[in-house]
Amino acid sequence: SNCVPSFSSIVHKYLSKKPFEEYQESPYFSRFLQWKWLERQPVTRKTFRHYRVLGKGGFGEVCACQVRATGKMYACKKLEKKRIKKRRGEAMALNEKRLLEKVHSRFVVSLAYTYETKETLCLVLTIMNGGDLKFHIYNLGNPGFDEKRAIFYAAEVCCGLEDLQKERIAYRDLKPENILLDDHVYIRISDLGLAVEVPEGQMVRGRVGTVGYMAPEVINNEKYTFSPDWWGLGCLIYEMIQGHCPFRKPKEKVKREEVERRVRKDTEEYSDKFSEDAESICRMLLAKDPSERLGCRGDGATGVKKHPVFKDINFSRLEANMVEPPFRPDPNAVYCKDVLDIGRFSVVKGVNLDTTDDNFYAQFATGCVSIPWQKEMIESGCFKEINDSENKCLEETLCPPAARPKRNLFYRFFGRMVRKCFLKNKYVKNVC
C-alpha cells in the first residue's frame, strides 16, 4: 500500500538521526570535509603543466597537459573566447561541458576539470595517445582495416553509444576523427559539441552533423531520437573495412547537395572485403527508413550486439577492458600529425569581450568534476597519503610528539593548501 513506508525510507529516517550525529563526531566526517574542501579549490592554468599541441578543434587547439600535484596526463581542449563569441557558440560549448560532466563511461572521453584564462575556456579531458581512427584508417598503409579489427572497434563504439543513450544523449556526429584510441588501443567517443539530451518520451529535430555521415532523417530535417547514431555506426563500419565513406570516395570533389542525394536515394556498394555478416550489419544499420534500422526496433544497443558479426565478442569482458585488442601500438610511434602540420588559428578580429560574457564564463569554468578527480586522487596514491596523514594526526593528538612531525608526500603535493585545510579541522588543530 502507498500508506506503508518503504524499507529505504525507514533506513534513511533511522540513519539521519543518532547514527549521523555519531558520524559527524567521527574522524570519517572530518576526512570527508577535507576531501570536499580540497576538491573545490580553484582550478587555474597554474594547476597544470602544458606540453605540445595535439590537434585542432572547432574553437581552438588541443594540447597535452599534466596536473602538477599528481603527474596525471590529460588533453586540454582550449576554446577561444573571441572565436566562441564571433560564432555565437556559447550554447554549444556549455552544452558539451554539461553533457561530459553527466557521462561516466569507459567508451566516452571523461571531463576532469574546467577552467578559464584571459583568452580561453578550457576542458581538461582524458588523453588518448593512440590518435584517431581517421589517422589509422588512412595514414598507416592501405586504407582500411582487416575485418576483425574493424568489428572490435565497432563493438566498443556500440558500448559507448549505449552508455550515452542510457543518459538520453543523442551523439549526432559519429565519424572516424571523433573516435580516439588510447595507449592500449581501446577507443573512446570524443567531441560532444553536437550532442543533445532527448527528453523522455519526446523527439528532437536538428539538421546537424558532417556531410556524408548524416542520416536521411537528419538531412530531411525530420524528428528523431537515437536513430542517427546507429546510421553513423553503419557508416563507420563500412569505412573501416572498405577504406572510404559509403557515400563519398576519398579526394572526390562533389558538392554537398550531391552527397545528400546519394544518402537519401542510393544504395551503398560492397566489395569482397566484406564478409557476409559484415555486409549484413552495414545494410541493416544503413537502412534509409529509421523504423527498419537495426538499433531502432525497440531493443536499442542490445539488438545491435546480438548481430552475428559480434559472435566472437564477449561484451561483459569488453566493457571491463579485459579483451585483448587486435592491434597494439608501437610505443615509439606518434599517432598524430607533426606540430608544424597542424597549423594555427587565425587571429579573431572585431570581437570585444565585456562583462555581459561573465555569466557564461561562470557557468563554464566550475573547476573539478567529482568522479574523475576522485579517481585521479586514488590512482596517484594521494588518497592513501591523505588518510595516512589524518590517522597520524589523530594518534598524535592523544600523545603529542616532542618534535615537529616530518612532512610526508601529502604535504609535498599540496604545500600550503594542506596546512590551511588541516588547521581548520578540530582534530588536528593542536598538532599540525
C-alpha positions in Angstrom: 0.0 0.0 0.0 1.1 3.6 -0.6 0.5 4.3 3.1 3.2 1.9 4.2 6.7 3.5 4.3 9.3 1.8 2.1 12.3 0.0 3.5 14.6 2.6 2.1 12.7 5.4 3.8 12.8 3.6 7.2 16.5 3.1 6.9 17.0 6.7 5.8 15.0 8.0 8.7 17.0 5.9 11.2 20.4 6.9 9.8 19.5 10.6 9.7 19.3 10.7 13.5 21.7 9.2 16.0 24.0 7.4 13.5 24.5 10.7 11.6 25.2 12.6 14.8 27.9 10.0 15.7 29.3 10.2 12.1 29.6 14.0 12.5 31.7 13.4 15.6 33.9 10.8 14.0 37.2 11.3 12.1 35.5 10.0 9.0 33.3 13.1 8.7 36.4 15.2 9.2 38.1 13.4 6.4 35.1 13.8 4.1 35.0 17.6 4.7 38.8 17.8 4.0 38.3 16.0 0.7 35.4 18.2 -0.4 37.3 21.3 0.6 40.3 20.1 -1.5 38.1 19.1 -4.4 36.5 22.6 -4.5 39.7 24.5 -4.7 40.0 26.9 -7.6 41.5 25.4 -10.8 43.6 27.7 -12.9 46.2 27.4 -15.7 48.9 27.0 -13.0 47.3 23.8 -11.8 48.8 22.2 -15.0 52.0 21.9 -17.0 51.3 22.4 -20.7 53.0 20.5 -23.5 52.8 20.0 -27.3 49.8 20.7 -29.4 47.9 17.5 -30.3 45.4 18.9 -32.8 42.8 21.5 -33.6 39.1 21.7 -32.6 36.3 23.9 -33.8 37.1 26.8 -31.4 40.8 26.3 -30.7 43.7 23.9 -30.2 44.1 20.8 -28.2 47.3 20.2 -26.2 48.7 17.7 -23.8 48.8 18.8 -20.1 49.8 17.4 -16.7 48.4 18.0 -13.3 51.3 19.4 -11.3 50.1 17.8 -8.0 49.7 14.2 -9.2 51.5 13.9 -12.5 48.3 12.7 -14.3 48.3 13.4 -18.0 45.3 14.9 -19.8 44.3 16.6 -23.0 43.4 20.3 -22.7 40.8 21.4 -25.2 41.0 25.2 -25.5 38.0 27.2 -26.7 39.0 30.8 -27.6 36.6 33.2 -26.0 36.5 35.6 -29.0 36.0 32.8 -31.5 33.1 31.4 -29.4 31.5 34.9 -29.3 32.0 35.5 -33.0 30.4 32.2 -34.0 27.7 32.5 -31.2 28.9 29.2 -29.9 28.2 29.8 -26.2 25.2 27.4 -26.0 27.2 24.6 -27.9 30.2 25.0 -25.6 28.1 24.9 -22.4 26.1 22.0 -23.7 29.2 19.9 -24.4 30.6 20.7 -20.9 27.3 19.7 -19.2 26.9 16.5 -21.1 30.5 15.5 -20.5 30.0 16.1 -16.8 27.0 13.8 -16.9 28.6 10.8 -18.7 31.0 8.4 -17.0 31.8 5.6 -19.5 34.9 3.6 -20.4 34.0 4.4 -24.0 33.4 8.1 -23.9 36.1 10.7 -23.0 35.8 11.9 -19.4 35.8 15.5 -18.3 38.1 16.1 -15.3 38.4 19.9 -15.0 37.1 23.1 -16.5 38.8 26.5 -16.0 39.3 29.8 -17.8 42.2 32.0 -18.7 42.0 35.6 -20.0 41.7 34.4 -23.6 40.3 30.8 -23.4 37.9 28.4 -21.8 39.5 25.0 -21.1 38.1 21.5 -21.0 40.6 19.0 -19.4 39.8 15.6 -20.8 41.0 12.0 -21.0 44.2 12.0 -23.0 44.2 9.5 -25.9 47.7 8.9 -27.2 46.8 6.5 -29.9 45.4 9.1 -32.3 42.0 9.0 -34.0 40.5 6.3 -36.3 40.8 8.5 -39.3 44.6 8.7 -38.9 44.8 4.9 -38.6 42.4 4.2 -41.5 44.3 6.4 -44.0 47.8 7.0 -42.8 49.2 3.6 -41.9 49.4 1.6 -45.1 46.5 0.7 -47.4 43.2 2.5 -46.4 41.0 0.4 -44.1 41.4 -2.4 -41.5 41.0 -6.1 -41.6 37.5 -7.1 -40.6 38.4 -8.4 -37.1 39.9 -5.1 -36.1 37.0 -3.1 -37.5 34.5 -5.2 -35.7 36.4 -4.9 -32.4 36.2 -1.1 -32.7 32.6 -1.2 -33.8 31.7 -3.2 -30.6 33.4 -0.6 -28.4 31.6 2.2 -30.2 28.3 0.3 -29.7 29.0 0.2 -26.0 29.8 3.9 -26.0 26.5 4.7 -27.8 24.7 2.5 -25.3 26.1 4.5 -22.4 25.2 7.8 -24.0 21.7 6.6 -24.7 21.2 5.5 -21.1 21.7 9.2 -20.2 19.2 10.1 -23.0 22.0 11.6 -25.1 21.9 11.5 -29.0 25.5 12.0 -30.2 24.8 13.0 -33.8 28.4 13.3 -35.1 29.8 9.8 -35.3 32.8 9.7 -37.7 36.4 8.3 -37.6 38.0 11.6 -36.5 35.8 11.6 -33.4 36.8 8.1 -32.3 40.1 8.3 -30.3 42.4 5.5 -29.2 44.4 5.2 -26.0 47.9 3.7 -25.4 46.4 0.2 -25.5 44.1 0.9 -28.5 40.9 0.9 -26.7 38.6 3.6 -28.0 36.6 6.4 -26.7 34.0 8.7 -28.4 35.0 12.3 -28.2 33.6 15.8 -29.0 30.1 16.1 -27.8 29.6 19.5 -29.3 26.7 18.5 -31.4 25.2 16.0 -28.9 21.7 16.7 -27.5 19.8 15.4 -24.5 16.5 13.8 -25.6 13.7 14.2 -23.0 11.9 11.0 -22.1 9.0 10.3 -24.4 10.0 13.1 -26.8 11.9 13.5 -30.1 14.3 16.2 -31.3 14.9 17.9 -34.6 18.2 19.3 -35.9 20.0 19.3 -39.3 23.5 18.9 -37.7 26.4 16.6 -38.3 29.1 16.0 -41.0 28.3 15.7 -44.7 28.5 12.1 -45.8 27.7 10.8 -42.3 24.3 12.4 -41.6 21.3 10.1 -41.6 18.4 10.6 -44.2 16.1 11.8 -41.4 18.6 14.4 -40.3 19.1 15.7 -43.9 15.3 15.8 -44.3 15.0 17.8 -41.0 12.6 15.2 -39.5 12.2 14.4 -35.8 14.3 11.6 -34.3 15.7 10.2 -31.1 18.8 7.9 -31.4 18.4 6.6 -35.0 21.2 8.9 -36.5 23.8 7.3 -34.2 23.0 3.8 -35.5 23.3 5.1 -39.0 26.6 6.7 -38.1 27.8 3.3 -36.7 26.9 1.7 -40.1 29.0 4.4 -41.9 31.9 3.8 -39.5 32.0 0.0 -40.0 31.8 0.5 -43.8 34.6 3.0 -43.8 36.9 0.9 -41.5 36.5 -2.1 -43.8 36.3 -0.5 -47.3 38.7 2.4 -46.7 36.3 5.2 -47.6 32.9 6.6 -46.6 29.9 4.7 -48.1 28.6 7.8 -50.0 31.8 9.7 -50.7 35.1 8.4 -52.1 38.5 9.8 -50.9 39.5 13.1 -52.5 36.3 13.1 -54.6 35.2 16.6 -55.4 31.5 16.6 -55.1 29.0 19.1 -53.9 27.2 18.8 -50.6 23.9 18.5 -52.4 25.1 15.5 -54.4 26.3 13.7 -51.3 23.0 14.3 -49.6 21.1 13.0 -52.6 23.2 9.8 -52.5 22.5 9.3 -48.8 18.7 9.7 -49.4 18.4 7.7 -52.7 21.5 5.5 -53.5 22.4 2.1 -52.1 26.0 1.6 -50.9 28.2 -0.8 -52.8 30.1 -3.7 -51.2 33.4 -5.2 -52.3 34.9 -8.6 -51.5 36.5 -7.0 -48.4 33.2 -7.6 -46.6 32.2 -11.0 -45.1 28.5 -11.9 -45.3 28.0 -10.8 -41.6 29.8 -7.5 -42.1 27.8 -6.7 -45.2 24.6 -7.7 -43.3 25.2 -5.4 -40.3 26.1 -2.5 -42.6 22.9 -2.9 -44.7 20.8 -3.1 -41.5 22.4 0.0 -39.9 22.2 1.9 -43.2 18.5 1.3 -43.8 17.0 4.6 -45.1 13.8 4.2 -43.0 14.7 4.7 -39.3 11.9 2.3 -38.2 13.6 -0.5 -40.1 17.1 0.3 -39.0 19.0 -2.0 -36.6 19.0 -0.4 -33.2 15.8 1.4 -33.8 13.4 -1.5 -33.4 12.7 -1.2 -29.7 15.8 -3.1 -28.4 18.5 -0.4 -29.0 22.1 -1.5 -28.4 21.0 -4.9 -27.2 19.7 -5.7 -30.6 22.8 -4.5 -32.3 25.1 -6.6 -30.0 23.1 -9.7 -30.9 24.0 -9.4 -34.6 26.1 -12.4 -35.8 29.0 -10.2 -36.7 29.7 -9.8 -32.9 29.5 -13.5 -32.2 33.2 -13.6 -31.1 32.9 -10.5 -28.8 32.3 -11.1 -25.1 30.7 -7.8 -24.3 31.0 -8.2 -20.5 34.7 -8.6 -20.8 35.0 -5.9 -23.4 33.2 -3.4 -21.0 35.8 -4.2 -18.4 38.7 -3.7 -20.8 39.6 -7.4 -20.4 39.6 -8.3 -24.1 42.9 -8.4 -25.9 42.8 -5.8 -28.7 43.6 -6.9 -32.3 46.2 -4.2 -32.7 48.9 -3.0 -30.4 50.5 0.5 -30.9 54.2 1.0 -31.5 55.5 2.6 -28.3 57.9 4.7 -30.3 55.4 6.0 -32.8 53.4 9.2 -32.6 49.9 8.7 -33.9 49.1 12.3 -34.9 50.3 14.9 -37.2 53.5 16.8 -36.7 53.2 20.0 -34.8 54.2 22.0 -37.9 51.5 20.3 -40.0 48.7 21.0 -37.5 48.8 24.8 -38.2 47.5 27.6 -36.1 44.2 29.5 -36.0 44.0 33.0 -37.4 43.5 35.9 -35.1 39.9 36.8 -34.4 39.3 40.5 -35.1 36.4 42.8 -34.4 35.2 41.0 -31.3 35.4 42.5 -27.9 34.8 40.7 -24.6 32.9 42.5 -21.9 31.1 41.9 -18.6 28.0 40.6 -20.4 30.0 37.4 -21.1 30.9 36.8 -17.4 27.7 34.8 -16.6 28.6 32.3 -19.4 32.2 32.0 -18.2 31.0 31.4 -14.6 28.7 28.6 -15.7 31.5 27.0 -17.8 34.6 27.3 -15.5 33.4 25.3 -12.5 36.7 23.5 -11.6 36.9 19.8 -10.7 34.4 17.2 -11.8 33.9 15.0 -8.8 34.2 11.4 -10.0 37.2 11.8 -12.4 39.0 14.0 -9.8 38.5 11.4 -7.1 39.7 8.6 -9.4 42.8 10.6 -10.1 43.5 11.1 -6.4 43.1 7.3 -5.8 45.2 6.2 -8.8 48.0 8.6 -8.0 48.2 7.4 -4.4 47.1 10.7 -2.9 44.0 9.1 -1.3 46.2 6.8 0.9 48.6 9.6 1.7 45.7 11.9 2.9 44.2 9.1 5.0 47.6 8.3 6.5 48.2 11.9 7.3 44.8 12.1 9.1 45.5 8.9 11.1 48.9 10.2 12.2 47.4 13.5 13.4 44.7 11.7 15.3 47.2 9.5 17.1 49.5 12.4 17.9 46.6 14.3 19.4 46.5 11.7 22.2 50.3 11.6 22.6 51.7 14.9 21.2 55.3 14.4 19.9 58.2 16.4 21.3 59.4 17.3 17.8 57.6 18.6 14.8 56.4 15.6 12.6 58.2 15.1 9.3 56.2 16.3 6.3 55.1 13.4 4.2 54.1 13.1 0.5 50.7 14.7 1.0 52.4 17.9 2.1 54.8 17.9 -0.8 51.8 17.5 -3.2 49.7 20.3 -1.8 52.0 22.6 0.3 50.4 25.5 2.0 46.9 24.5 0.9 47.2 21.3 3.1 48.3 23.2 6.1 45.4 25.7 5.9 43.0 22.7 5.4 44.3 20.9 8.4 44.4 23.9 10.7 40.7 24.4 10.1 39.9 21.0 11.4 39.3 20.5 15.1 41.1 17.1 15.2 44.5 18.4 14.1 44.5 22.0 15.4 46.8 21.1 18.2 49.4 19.2 16.2 49.8 20.5 12.6 
